[in-house]
Amino acid sequence: MVLIKKLTILFALFFFLVQSLQGQVPQGFPYQAIARDSMGTQLINQNISLRFSILDGNQKQGRSFIRKHIRCSPII
């Protein structure tokens, strides 16, 4: 009977540990890009508008996150 209680407690602790590890979300991700026009020429020292979207797997929901930035492209 004591062995069953120990195994149950051990399983419950393991289960909660695994659940807490899966719930960690990254706070951001690094990225770099080169802005180009339709001809492939780099957009240098121009204002550009960027929109990042995270799409939901459910077709009815659509986008779950949208972020829009307007920046000036740097001289490379």
KAJO-V259443 format. One record per residue. N is the residue number from 1. RES is the residue in one small letter. NEAR is the number of other ideal C-beta (glycine too) atoms within 12 Angstrom. Layout:
# KAJO-V259443
n = {N N}
res = {RES RES}
near = {NEAR NEAR}
This chain:
# KAJO-V259443
n = {1 2 3 4 5 6 7 8 9 10 11 12 13 14 15 16 17 18 19 20 21 22 23 24 25 26 27 28 29 30 31 32 33 34 35 36 37 38 39 40 41 42 43 44 45 46 47 48 49 50 51 52 53 54 55 56 57 58 59 60 61 62 63 64 65 66 67 68 69 70 71 72 73 74 75 76}
res = {m v l i k k l t i l f a l f f f l v q s l q g q v p q g f p y q a i a r d s m g t q l i n q n i s l r f s i l d g n q k q g r s f i r k h i r c s p i i}
near = {7 8 9 10 11 12 13 14 14 14 14 14 14 14 14 14 13 13 12 11 11 10 10 9 10 7 6 8 9 7 9 8 16 15 23 15 13 7 7 9 12 17 23 16 13 17 14 21 15 18 14 17 13 15 13 13 10 9 8 8 11 13 17 14 14 14 14 13 16 12 16 15 22 16 9 12}
